[in-house]
Amino acid sequence: MDKRQENKEFTVEVKKGFEEISEYYDLWFSIPFGAYADRMEKEVIFSFLEKKKYKRMIALDIGTGTGVWLIELLKRGFTTIGLDISLEMMNVAKVKLKEFDSWFLVQSDAGNLPISNDSISVVLSVTTLEFIAPVHREKILKEIYRVLAKDGLLILGLLCSTGIWGFETKIRRPLRQLIFPYTLGKFFSSKEIVTLLRKTGFKNIEFKGAVYSPTLRFQSRFLIAYLRVIEKIERKIRELPFFKEIGVFLAVKAEK
Ligand SMILES: C[S@@+](CC[C@H](N)C(=O)[O-])C[C@H]1O[C@@H](n2cnc3c(N)ncnc32)[C@H](O)[C@@H]1O
């Protein structure tokens, strides 16, 4: 199968998968573990944005889904564009976005951004690159590079292949079969993403880890009761070299 066909088939399957779960997607954030993961992910992702003022600057959220991250960007003063291949996912976002101004939603494949060169201050993309066919990932990073303004910032949130879940899902295939479309996702190691970003031309690359807990099947009531304690420990260890690589979640920052 040639690369174009491989990418097309992969994208169709991913889109269908997310459309099927769009209605339930946000339930994740209402379970104790999902809420913990969300808090930790937001802390590391937005730690890359802390120092500057972004009032009225334009941010693009690629794979915006139900708008979870788009809303966070709006709260920080950005004018935002949310882009996703699935209209169903963005329909959920639309309802939540009613109370905000300064946002646009665009249905498009991330491989062909309908956006002018050098026009975006910040591109954010969380748990989306994993669902892009590996043959297509470089093209998407090139597109992001093209639309970013000079010195613009790219922030990625990725499921980490060397992290606890990456390891668990490798050894426990039956679980992988249960949570479609996540069965299609191909997790990243820090080495893989840093290599791809460098190849595309990005500079000043940094990464941090987040979420240190086994997959849901291994979580006991005991563990859930202690999530706040885990959080405190996590804040202390997540930037240490070893722990950066073994979180469930990998937050990456790069500049154009
Ligand atoms: C796991 S969800 C992440 C949604 C959101 N970023 C979040 O963290 O809650 C992945 C999203 O990527 C979108 N997606 C997958 N492939 C895409 C592509 N080729 N172009 C644009 N969006 C895509 C899916 O439709 C889905 O909404």
The ligand as an SDF file (V2000), in Angstrom:
LIG
                    3D

 27 29  0  0  0  0  0  0  0  0999 V2000
   -7.7850   12.0430   21.7410 C   0  0  0  0  0  0  0  0  0  0  0  0
   -8.6370   13.2930   20.9160 S   0  0  0  0  0  0  0  0  0  0  0  0
   -7.9370   14.7360   21.6780 C   0  0  0  0  0  0  0  0  0  0  0  0
   -8.8930   15.8760   21.7610 C   0  0  0  0  0  0  0  0  0  0  0  0
   -8.3830   17.0560   22.6170 C   0  0  0  0  0  0  0  0  0  0  0  0
   -7.1430   17.5900   22.1030 N   0  0  0  0  0  0  0  0  0  0  0  0
   -8.2140   16.6190   24.0500 C   0  0  0  0  0  0  0  0  0  0  0  0
   -7.0560   16.5000   24.5070 O   0  0  0  0  0  0  0  0  0  0  0  0
   -9.2230   16.3970   24.7440 O   0  0  0  0  0  0  0  0  0  0  0  0
   -7.8860   13.3320   19.3050 C   0  0  0  0  0  0  0  0  0  0  0  0
   -8.5700   14.2960   18.3510 C   0  0  0  0  0  0  0  0  0  0  0  0
   -7.7840   14.3750   17.1460 O   0  0  0  0  0  0  0  0  0  0  0  0
   -8.6700   14.4460   16.0350 C   0  0  0  0  0  0  0  0  0  0  0  0
   -7.9340   14.0320   14.8220 N   0  0  0  0  0  0  0  0  0  0  0  0
   -7.4790   12.7900   14.5220 C   0  0  0  0  0  0  0  0  0  0  0  0
   -6.8540   12.7830   13.3290 N   0  0  0  0  0  0  0  0  0  0  0  0
   -6.9040   14.0580   12.8660 C   0  0  0  0  0  0  0  0  0  0  0  0
   -6.4160   14.6870   11.6750 C   0  0  0  0  0  0  0  0  0  0  0  0
   -5.7820   14.0030   10.7260 N   0  0  0  0  0  0  0  0  0  0  0  0
   -6.6380   16.0220   11.5290 N   0  0  0  0  0  0  0  0  0  0  0  0
   -7.3030   16.7300   12.4890 C   0  0  0  0  0  0  0  0  0  0  0  0
   -7.7870   16.1770   13.6270 N   0  0  0  0  0  0  0  0  0  0  0  0
   -7.5900   14.8640   13.8210 C   0  0  0  0  0  0  0  0  0  0  0  0
   -9.7970   13.5030   16.4310 C   0  0  0  0  0  0  0  0  0  0  0  0
  -10.9690   13.7210   15.6730 O   0  0  0  0  0  0  0  0  0  0  0  0
   -9.9500   13.8170   17.9250 C   0  0  0  0  0  0  0  0  0  0  0  0
  -10.8950   14.8390   18.1470 O   0  0  0  0  0  0  0  0  0  0  0  0
  1  2  1  0
  2  3  1  0
  2 10  1  0
  3  4  1  0
  4  5  1  0
  5  6  1  0
  5  7  1  0
  7  8  2  0
  7  9  1  0
 10 11  1  0
 11 12  1  0
 11 26  1  0
 12 13  1  0
 13 14  1  0
 13 24  1  0
 14 15  1  0
 14 23  1  0
 15 16  2  0
 16 17  1  0
 17 18  1  0
 17 23  2  0
 18 19  1  0
 18 20  2  0
 20 21  1  0
 21 22  2  0
 22 23  1  0
 24 25  1  0
 24 26  1  0
 26 27  1  0
M  CHG  2   2   1   9  -1
M  END
$$$$
